Amino acid sequence: MSATMRAGLAPALLILLLAGLAPADVAAQGSTAPLAKELAQLLDSRQLDAVAARMPDTDDEFVAVLYFKDLEFLVVSARYAAPQLANDRIASKEYRDIYIDLNSASVAGTKVFVEDLKADGLAFEPKGGSPPDSIETADQRTMFDGDWKKAKLSEQEYRDRFAAAERQYSKMLSALIAELKKAS
């Protein structure tokens, strides 16, 4: 695309964004899509179906994923009461064990569980009959099926929960990607 075309396109896109007419795909497929794609590619290239990592800037919070190729990511993060054990298991590549521990033996009230049912990042609402993605924290579970009324939320509350889930899931995916890159 020429510089002239880009210069003419930028104001048009700005007008669309300001008018609230941004492409639906941007809202429907969130910012976690590129991270999910990268994680899936790394897992595929290493022929792994799980990986775990310590969350950055913490001593006792960890994240793990189970990957069902082309189907889903099941991702859990939580604080862990025996961080040295988790660190040792990561060093030994005992990723499934950490996943199980984070699901069952994590510090109460700290677990976050994400179901990314196409392993393609969180979607604001499913497309083409796909099942909805979801996030579960200590105090709530949110299904991203696009039906905020069924969830007894306002549209803005639903959007806020999606944005918060995107931020949390991005951190989780980034930690897992960093672990895989470090381990290679």
MARBA-3410 file (N, C-alpha, C, O; in Angstrom, 1 decimal):
184
0.9,-1.2,0.0,0.0,0.0,0.0,0.9,1.2,0.0,1.9,1.3,0.8 ~ 0.6,2.2,-0.9,1.4,3.4,-1.0,1.2,4.3,0.2,0.2,4.2,1.0 ~ 2.2,5.2,0.4,2.1,6.2,1.5,0.8,7.0,1.4,0.2,7.4,2.3 ~ 0.5,7.4,0.1,-0.7,8.2,-0.1,-1.9,7.5,0.3,-2.8,8.1,0.9 ~ -2.0,6.2,-0.1,-3.2,5.5,0.3,-3.3,5.3,1.8,-4.4,5.5,2.4
-2.2,5.0,2.5,-2.2,4.9,3.9,-2.6,6.2,4.6,-3.4,6.2,5.5 ~ -2.1,7.4,4.1,-2.5,8.7,4.6,-4.0,8.9,4.5,-4.6,9.5,5.4 ~ -4.6,8.5,3.3,-6.0,8.7,3.1,-6.8,7.7,3.9,-8.0,8.1,4.3 ~ -6.3,6.6,4.2,-7.0,5.6,4.9,-7.1,5.9,6.4,-8.1,5.6,7.1 ~ -6.0,6.4,7.0,-6.0,6.7,8.4,-7.1,7.6,8.9,-7.8,7.2,9.9
-7.4,8.7,8.3,-8.6,9.5,8.7,-9.9,8.7,8.6,-10.8,8.9,9.5 ~ -10.1,8.0,7.6,-11.3,7.2,7.4,-11.5,6.2,8.5,-12.6,6.0,9.1 ~ -10.4,5.5,8.9,-10.5,4.6,10.0,-10.8,5.3,11.3,-11.5,4.8,12.1 ~ -10.1,6.4,11.5,-10.4,7.2,12.7,-11.9,7.6,12.8,-12.5,7.5,13.9 ~ -12.4,8.0,11.7,-13.8,8.4,11.7,-14.7,7.2,12.1,-15.7,7.3,12.9
-14.4,6.0,11.5,-15.2,4.8,11.8,-15.1,4.4,13.3,-16.0,4.1,13.9 ~ -13.8,4.5,13.8,-13.7,4.2,15.2,-14.4,5.1,16.1,-15.1,4.7,17.1 ~ -14.3,6.4,15.8,-15.0,7.4,16.6,-16.5,7.3,16.5,-17.3,7.6,17.5 ~ -17.0,6.8,15.4,-18.4,6.6,15.2,-18.9,5.3,15.8,-20.1,5.0,15.7 ~ -18.0,4.5,16.4,-18.4,3.2,16.9,-18.6,2.2,15.9,-19.3,1.2,16.2
-18.1,2.3,14.7,-18.3,1.4,13.6,-17.1,0.6,13.3,-16.8,0.2,12.2 ~ -16.3,0.3,14.4,-15.1,-0.5,14.2,-15.4,-1.9,13.7,-16.5,-2.3,14.0 ~ -14.6,-2.5,12.9,-14.9,-3.9,12.5,-15.3,-4.8,13.6,-14.7,-4.8,14.7 ~ -16.3,-5.6,13.4,-16.8,-6.4,14.5,-15.8,-7.5,14.9,-15.8,-7.9,16.1 ~ -14.9,-7.9,14.0,-13.9,-8.9,14.4,-13.0,-8.4,15.5,-12.5,-9.2,16.3
-12.7,-7.1,15.5,-11.9,-6.5,16.6,-12.5,-6.8,17.9,-11.8,-7.2,18.9 ~ -13.8,-6.5,18.1,-14.4,-6.7,19.4,-14.7,-8.2,19.6,-14.6,-8.7,20.8 ~ -15.0,-8.9,18.6,-15.4,-10.3,18.7,-14.2,-11.2,19.1,-14.3,-12.1,19.9 ~ -13.0,-10.9,18.5,-11.8,-11.7,18.8,-10.9,-10.7,19.5,-10.3,-9.8,18.8 ~ -10.6,-10.9,20.7,-9.9,-10.0,21.5,-8.4,-10.0,21.3,-7.9,-10.7,20.3
-7.7,-9.3,22.1,-6.2,-9.1,21.9,-5.5,-10.4,22.3,-4.3,-10.4,22.1 ~ -6.1,-11.4,22.9,-5.4,-12.6,23.2,-5.2,-13.5,22.0,-4.5,-14.5,22.1 ~ -5.8,-13.2,20.9,-5.7,-14.1,19.7,-4.3,-14.3,19.2,-3.9,-15.5,19.0 ~ -3.5,-13.3,19.1,-2.1,-13.5,18.6,-1.3,-14.3,19.6,-0.5,-15.1,19.2 ~ -1.5,-14.1,20.9,-0.8,-14.8,21.9,-1.2,-16.3,21.9,-0.3,-17.2,22.0
-2.5,-16.6,21.8,-2.9,-17.9,21.8,-2.4,-18.7,20.5,-1.9,-19.8,20.6 ~ -2.3,-18.0,19.4,-1.8,-18.6,18.2,-0.3,-18.9,18.4,0.2,-20.0,18.0 ~ 0.4,-17.9,19.0,1.9,-18.2,19.2,2.1,-19.3,20.2,2.9,-20.2,19.9 ~ 1.3,-19.4,21.3,1.4,-20.5,22.2,1.1,-21.8,21.5,1.9,-22.8,21.7 ~ 0.1,-21.9,20.8,-0.3,-23.2,20.1,0.9,-23.6,19.1,1.2,-24.8,19.0
1.4,-22.6,18.4,2.5,-22.9,17.5,3.8,-23.5,18.2,4.4,-24.4,17.8 ~ 4.1,-22.8,19.4,5.2,-23.3,20.2,5.0,-24.7,20.7,5.9,-25.5,20.7 ~ 3.8,-24.9,21.2,3.5,-26.3,21.8,3.5,-27.3,20.7,4.0,-28.4,20.9 ~ 3.0,-27.0,19.5,3.0,-27.9,18.4,4.4,-28.2,17.9,4.8,-29.4,17.7 ~ 5.2,-27.2,17.8,6.6,-27.4,17.3,7.4,-28.2,18.3,8.4,-28.8,17.9
7.1,-28.2,19.6,7.8,-28.9,20.6,7.1,-30.3,20.9,7.5,-31.0,21.8 ~ 6.0,-30.5,20.3,5.1,-31.7,20.5,4.8,-31.8,22.0,4.9,-32.9,22.5 ~ 4.3,-30.7,22.5,3.8,-30.7,23.9,2.3,-30.5,24.0,1.8,-29.9,23.1 ~ 1.8,-31.1,25.0,0.3,-30.8,25.3,0.1,-30.1,26.6,-1.0,-29.9,27.0 ~ 1.2,-29.7,27.2,1.1,-28.9,28.5,2.4,-28.1,28.7,3.5,-28.5,28.2
2.3,-27.0,29.4,3.4,-26.3,29.9,3.0,-25.5,31.1,1.8,-25.2,31.3 ~ 4.0,-25.2,31.9,3.7,-24.4,33.1,4.8,-23.4,33.3,5.9,-23.5,32.8 ~ 4.5,-22.3,34.1,5.5,-21.3,34.3,5.2,-20.5,35.6,4.0,-20.6,36.1 ~ 6.2,-19.9,36.1,5.9,-18.9,37.3,5.5,-17.6,36.7,6.0,-17.2,35.7 ~ 4.5,-17.0,37.3,4.0,-15.7,36.8,5.1,-14.7,37.1,5.7,-14.7,38.1
5.3,-13.7,36.2,6.4,-12.7,36.4,6.1,-11.9,37.6,5.0,-11.7,38.0 ~ 7.2,-11.5,38.2,7.1,-10.6,39.4,6.4,-11.2,40.6,5.9,-10.4,41.5 ~ 6.4,-12.5,40.7,5.8,-13.2,41.9,6.8,-14.3,42.3,7.6,-14.8,41.5 ~ 6.6,-14.7,43.5,7.4,-15.9,44.0,6.6,-17.1,44.1,7.1,-18.2,44.1 ~ 5.2,-16.9,44.2,4.4,-18.0,44.5,3.2,-18.2,43.6,2.2,-18.9,44.0
3.1,-17.5,42.5,2.0,-17.6,41.6,2.5,-18.3,40.3,3.5,-17.9,39.7 ~ 1.7,-19.3,39.9,2.1,-20.1,38.7,0.9,-20.2,37.7,-0.2,-19.9,38.1 ~ 1.2,-20.6,36.5,0.2,-20.8,35.5,0.6,-22.1,34.7,1.7,-22.4,34.5 ~ -0.5,-22.8,34.3,-0.2,-24.0,33.5,-1.4,-24.1,32.5,-2.5,-23.6,32.7 ~ -1.1,-24.8,31.4,-2.1,-25.0,30.4,-2.1,-26.5,29.9,-1.0,-27.1,29.9
-3.3,-27.0,29.7,-3.4,-28.3,29.0,-3.9,-27.9,27.6,-4.8,-27.0,27.4 ~ -3.3,-28.4,26.6,-3.6,-28.1,25.2,-4.1,-29.3,24.5,-3.5,-30.4,24.4 ~ -5.3,-29.2,23.9,-5.9,-30.2,23.1,-5.8,-29.6,21.6,-6.6,-28.8,21.3 ~ -4.9,-30.1,20.9,-4.5,-29.6,19.6,-5.8,-29.2,18.7,-6.7,-30.0,18.5 ~ -5.8,-27.9,18.3,-6.8,-27.4,17.5,-8.2,-27.4,18.1,-9.2,-27.1,17.5
-8.3,-27.7,19.4,-9.6,-27.8,20.1,-9.7,-26.8,21.2,-10.6,-25.9,21.2 ~ -8.8,-26.8,22.2,-8.9,-25.9,23.3,-7.7,-25.8,24.1,-6.8,-26.7,24.1 ~ -7.6,-24.7,24.9,-6.7,-24.5,26.0,-7.5,-24.5,27.2,-8.5,-23.9,27.3 ~ -7.0,-25.2,28.2,-7.5,-25.1,29.6,-6.4,-24.5,30.4,-5.4,-25.2,30.6 ~ -6.6,-23.3,30.9,-5.5,-22.6,31.5,-5.8,-22.3,33.0,-6.9,-21.8,33.2
-4.9,-22.5,33.9,-5.2,-22.2,35.3,-4.0,-21.5,35.9,-2.8,-21.8,35.6 ~ -4.3,-20.5,36.7,-3.2,-19.8,37.4,-3.7,-19.7,38.9,-4.9,-19.6,39.1 ~ -2.7,-19.7,39.8,-3.0,-19.5,41.2,-1.8,-19.4,42.0,-0.7,-19.7,41.5 ~ -1.9,-18.9,43.2,-0.8,-18.9,44.1,-0.7,-20.4,44.6,-1.6,-21.1,44.7 ~ 0.6,-20.7,44.9,0.8,-22.1,45.3,1.6,-22.1,46.6,2.6,-21.4,46.7
1.2,-22.8,47.6,1.7,-22.8,49.0,3.2,-23.3,49.0,3.9,-23.0,50.0 ~ 3.6,-24.2,48.1,4.9,-24.7,48.1,5.6,-24.3,46.8,5.8,-25.1,45.9 ~ 6.0,-23.0,46.7,6.5,-22.6,45.4,7.8,-23.3,45.0,8.0,-23.4,43.8 ~ 8.6,-23.7,45.9,9.9,-24.4,45.5,9.5,-25.7,44.8,10.2,-26.1,43.8 ~ 8.5,-26.4,45.2,8.1,-27.6,44.6,7.6,-27.3,43.1,8.0,-28.1,42.2
6.9,-26.3,43.0,6.4,-25.9,41.6,7.6,-25.5,40.7,7.7,-25.9,39.6 ~ 8.6,-24.8,41.3,9.8,-24.4,40.5,10.5,-25.6,40.1,11.0,-25.7,39.0 ~ 10.7,-26.6,41.0,11.4,-27.8,40.7,10.6,-28.6,39.6,11.3,-29.2,38.7 ~ 9.3,-28.6,39.7,8.6,-29.3,38.7,8.7,-28.7,37.3,8.7,-29.3,36.3 ~ 8.7,-27.4,37.3,8.9,-26.7,36.0,10.3,-27.0,35.4,10.4,-27.3,34.3
11.3,-27.0,36.3,12.7,-27.3,35.9,12.7,-28.8,35.3,13.5,-29.1,34.4 ~ 11.9,-29.7,35.9,11.9,-31.1,35.4,10.8,-31.3,34.3,10.7,-32.4,33.9 ~ 10.2,-30.2,33.9,9.2,-30.3,32.8,8.0,-31.2,33.2,7.4,-31.8,32.3 ~ 7.6,-31.2,34.5,6.5,-32.0,35.0,5.2,-31.0,34.9,4.6,-30.8,36.0 ~ 4.9,-30.6,33.7,3.9,-29.6,33.5,2.5,-30.0,33.9,1.7,-29.3,34.5
2.2,-31.3,33.6,0.8,-31.8,33.9,0.6,-31.8,35.4,-0.5,-31.5,36.0 ~ 1.7,-32.2,36.2,1.6,-32.2,37.6,1.3,-30.9,38.2,0.5,-30.7,39.1 ~ 1.9,-29.9,37.7,1.7,-28.5,38.1,0.2,-28.1,37.8,-0.4,-27.5,38.6 ~ -0.2,-28.4,36.6,-1.6,-28.1,36.2,-2.6,-28.8,37.3,-3.5,-28.1,37.7 ~ -2.4,-30.0,37.6,-3.2,-30.7,38.5,-3.1,-30.0,39.9,-4.2,-29.8,40.5
-1.9,-29.7,40.3,-1.8,-29.0,41.6,-2.5,-27.7,41.7,-3.1,-27.3,42.7 ~ -2.3,-26.9,40.6,-2.9,-25.6,40.6,-4.5,-25.7,40.7,-5.1,-24.8,41.2 ~ -5.0,-26.7,40.1,-6.5,-26.9,40.1,-6.9,-27.4,41.5,-8.1,-27.1,41.9 ~ -6.1,-28.1,42.2,-6.6,-28.8,43.4,-5.9,-28.3,44.7,-6.6,-28.3,45.7 ~ -4.7,-27.9,44.6,-3.9,-27.6,45.9,-3.5,-26.1,45.9,-2.5,-25.8,46.6
-4.1,-25.2,45.2,-3.7,-23.8,45.2,-4.2,-23.1,46.4,-5.1,-23.6,47.1 ~ -3.7,-22.0,46.7,-4.1,-21.2,47.8,-5.5,-20.7,47.6,-5.9,-20.2,46.5 ~ -6.4,-21.0,48.5,-7.8,-20.7,48.4,-8.1,-19.2,47.9,-7.4,-18.3,48.4 ~ -9.0,-19.1,47.0,-9.4,-17.8,46.5,-8.5,-17.1,45.5,-8.7,-16.0,45.1 ~ -7.4,-17.8,45.0,-6.5,-17.2,44.1,-6.5,-17.8,42.7,-5.9,-17.4,41.8
-7.3,-18.9,42.5,-7.4,-19.6,41.2,-8.1,-18.8,40.2,-9.2,-18.3,40.4 ~ -7.6,-18.8,39.0,-8.2,-18.2,37.8,-8.2,-19.4,36.8,-7.1,-19.9,36.5 ~ -9.3,-19.7,36.2,-9.4,-20.8,35.2,-10.1,-20.2,33.9,-11.1,-19.7,34.0 ~ -9.4,-20.5,32.8,-9.8,-20.0,31.5,-10.1,-21.2,30.6,-9.2,-22.1,30.5 ~ -11.2,-21.2,30.0,-11.5,-22.2,28.9,-11.5,-21.4,27.6,-12.5,-20.7,27.3
-10.5,-21.6,26.8,-10.4,-21.1,25.5,-10.7,-22.2,24.5,-9.8,-23.0,24.1 ~ -12.0,-22.3,24.1,-12.5,-23.5,23.5,-12.1,-23.7,22.1,-12.6,-24.7,21.4 ~ -11.3,-22.8,21.5,-10.8,-23.1,20.2,-9.3,-22.8,20.1,-8.6,-22.9,19.1 ~ -8.7,-22.6,21.3,-7.3,-22.3,21.5,-6.9,-21.2,20.5,-5.8,-21.2,19.9 ~ -7.8,-20.1,20.5,-7.5,-19.0,19.6,-7.7,-17.7,20.2,-7.9,-16.7,19.5
-7.6,-17.6,21.5,-7.8,-16.4,22.2,-9.3,-16.2,22.6,-10.2,-16.9,22.1 ~ -9.6,-15.4,23.6,-10.9,-15.2,24.0,-11.7,-14.4,23.0,-11.3,-13.5,22.3 ~ -13.0,-14.9,22.8,-13.9,-14.2,21.9,-15.0,-13.6,22.7,-15.5,-14.2,23.7 ~ -15.4,-12.4,22.4,-16.5,-11.7,23.0,-17.8,-12.4,23.0,-18.6,-12.4,23.9 ~ -18.0,-13.1,21.8,-19.1,-14.0,21.7,-18.7,-15.0,20.6,-18.0,-14.7,19.7
-19.2,-16.2,20.7,-18.8,-17.3,19.7,-19.4,-17.0,18.4,-20.5,-16.4,18.2 ~ -18.7,-17.5,17.4,-19.1,-17.3,16.0,-19.3,-18.7,15.4,-18.6,-19.7,15.7 ~ -20.3,-18.8,14.5,-20.5,-20.0,13.7,-20.8,-21.3,14.5,-20.3,-22.4,14.2 ~ -21.5,-21.1,15.6,-21.9,-22.3,16.4,-20.8,-22.8,17.3,-20.9,-23.8,17.9 ~ -19.7,-22.0,17.4,-18.6,-22.4,18.4,-19.1,-22.3,19.8,-20.0,-21.5,20.1
-18.6,-23.1,20.7,-18.9,-23.0,22.1,-18.3,-21.7,22.7,-17.3,-21.2,22.2 ~ -18.9,-21.1,23.7,-18.3,-19.9,24.3,-17.1,-20.1,25.2,-17.0,-21.1,25.8 ~ -16.2,-19.2,25.1,-15.1,-19.1,26.0,-15.6,-18.7,27.4,-16.6,-18.1,27.5 ~ -14.8,-19.0,28.4,-15.2,-18.5,29.8,-14.0,-18.3,30.7,-12.9,-18.8,30.4 ~ -14.2,-17.6,31.7,-13.2,-17.4,32.8,-13.9,-17.5,34.1,-15.1,-17.1,34.3
-13.2,-18.2,35.0,-13.7,-18.4,36.4,-12.7,-17.9,37.4,-11.5,-18.3,37.3 ~ -13.1,-17.0,38.3,-12.2,-16.5,39.3,-12.9,-17.0,40.6,-13.9,-17.7,40.6 ~ -12.3,-16.6,41.7,-12.8,-17.0,43.0,-14.2,-16.6,43.3,-14.9,-17.3,44.0 ~ -14.6,-15.5,42.7,-16.0,-15.0,43.1,-17.0,-15.0,41.9,-18.1,-14.7,42.1 ~ -16.5,-15.4,40.7,-17.5,-15.4,39.6,-17.0,-16.2,38.4,-15.8,-16.4,38.2
-18.0,-16.6,37.6,-17.7,-17.3,36.3,-18.5,-16.5,35.3,-19.7,-16.2,35.4 ~ -17.8,-16.2,34.2,-18.4,-15.5,33.1,-18.2,-16.3,31.8,-17.1,-16.6,31.4 ~ -19.4,-16.6,31.2,-19.4,-17.2,29.9,-19.5,-16.1,28.8,-20.3,-15.3,28.9 ~ -18.5,-16.1,27.9,-18.6,-15.1,26.8,-19.4,-15.6,25.6,-18.8,-16.0,24.6 ~ -20.7,-15.6,25.8,-21.6,-16.0,24.8,-22.3,-14.9,24.2,-23.2,-15.1,23.3
-22.0,-13.6,24.6,-22.6,-12.5,24.0,-24.0,-12.1,24.6,-24.6,-11.1,24.2 ~ -24.4,-12.9,25.6,-25.7,-12.7,26.2,-25.6,-12.1,27.6,-25.7,-12.9,28.6 ~ -25.3,-10.8,27.7,-25.2,-10.2,29.0,-26.4,-10.2,29.8,-26.4,-10.2,31.1 ~ -27.6,-10.2,29.2,-28.8,-10.3,29.9,-29.0,-11.6,30.7,-29.4,-11.6,31.8 ~ -28.7,-12.7,30.0,-28.7,-14.0,30.6,-27.8,-14.1,31.8,-28.1,-14.7,32.8
-26.6,-13.4,31.7,-25.7,-13.3,32.8,-26.1,-12.3,33.9,-25.4,-12.2,34.9 ~ -27.2,-11.7,33.7,-27.7,-10.7,34.6,-26.7,-9.5,34.8,-26.5,-9.0,35.9 ~ -26.2,-9.1,33.6,-25.2,-8.0,33.6,-25.8,-6.9,32.6,-26.6,-7.2,31.7 ~ -25.3,-5.7,32.8,-25.5,-4.7,31.7,-24.5,-5.0,30.6,-23.5,-5.7,30.8 ~ -24.8,-4.4,29.5,-23.8,-4.6,28.4,-22.5,-4.1,28.8,-21.4,-4.7,28.4
-22.4,-2.9,29.5,-21.1,-2.4,29.9,-20.4,-3.3,30.9,-19.2,-3.4,30.8 ~ -21.2,-3.8,31.8,-20.5,-4.8,32.8,-20.0,-6.0,32.1,-18.9,-6.4,32.4 ~ -20.7,-6.5,31.1,-20.2,-7.6,30.3,-18.9,-7.2,29.6,-17.9,-8.0,29.6 ~ -18.9,-6.1,29.0,-17.7,-5.6,28.2,-16.6,-5.4,29.2,-15.4,-5.7,28.9 ~ -16.8,-4.9,30.4,-15.8,-4.7,31.4,-15.2,-6.0,31.8,-14.0,-6.2,32.0
-16.1,-7.0,32.0,-15.6,-8.4,32.4,-14.7,-9.0,31.3,-13.7,-9.6,31.6 ~ -15.2,-8.8,30.1,-14.4,-9.3,28.9,-13.0,-8.6,28.9,-12.0,-9.3,28.7 ~ -13.0,-7.3,29.1,-11.7,-6.6,29.0,-10.8,-7.1,30.2,-9.6,-7.2,30.0 ~ -11.3,-7.3,31.4,-10.6,-7.8,32.5,-10.0,-9.2,32.2,-8.9,-9.5,32.5 ~ -10.9,-10.0,31.6,-10.5,-11.4,31.3,-9.4,-11.4,30.3,-8.4,-12.1,30.3
-9.5,-10.5,29.3,-8.4,-10.3,28.3,-7.1,-10.0,28.9,-6.1,-10.6,28.6 ~ -7.1,-9.0,29.8,-5.9,-8.6,30.5,-5.3,-9.8,31.3,-4.1,-10.0,31.2 ~ -6.1,-10.5,32.0,-5.6,-11.6,32.8,-5.1,-12.7,31.9,-4.0,-13.3,32.2 ~ -5.8,-13.1,30.9,-5.5,-14.1,30.0,-4.2,-13.8,29.3,-3.4,-14.7,29.0 ~ -4.0,-12.5,28.9,-2.8,-12.1,28.2,-1.6,-12.3,29.1,-0.6,-12.8,28.6
-1.7,-12.0,30.4,-0.6,-12.2,31.3,-0.3,-13.7,31.4,0.9,-14.1,31.4 ~ -1.3,-14.5,31.5,-1.1,-16.0,31.6,-0.4,-16.5,30.4,0.5,-17.3,30.5 ~ -0.9,-16.2,29.2,-0.4,-16.7,27.9,1.1,-16.2,27.8,1.9,-16.9,27.3 ~ 1.3,-14.9,28.1,2.7,-14.4,27.9,3.7,-15.1,28.8,4.8,-15.4,28.4 ~ 3.3,-15.5,30.0,4.2,-16.2,30.9,4.5,-17.6,30.4,5.6,-18.1,30.4
3.5,-18.3,29.8,3.7,-19.6,29.2,4.6,-19.5,28.0,5.4,-20.4,27.8 ~ 4.3,-18.5,27.2,5.2,-18.3,26.0,6.6,-18.1,26.4,7.5,-18.6,25.8 ~ 6.8,-17.2,27.3,8.2,-16.9,27.8,8.9,-18.2,28.3,10.1,-18.4,28.1 ~ 8.2,-19.0,29.0,8.7,-20.3,29.5,9.2,-21.2,28.4,10.3,-21.7,28.4 ~ 8.3,-21.3,27.4,8.7,-22.1,26.2,9.9,-21.6,25.5,10.7,-22.4,25.0
9.9,-20.3,25.3,11.1,-19.7,24.6,12.4,-19.8,25.4,13.4,-20.0,24.9 ~ 12.3,-19.7,26.7,13.4,-19.9,27.6,13.9,-21.3,27.6,15.1,-21.5,27.7 ~ 13.0,-22.3,27.5,13.4,-23.7,27.6,14.0,-24.2,26.3,14.5,-25.3,26.3 ~ 13.9,-23.4,25.2,14.4,-24.0,24.0,15.9,-23.7,23.8,16.5,-24.1,22.8
END
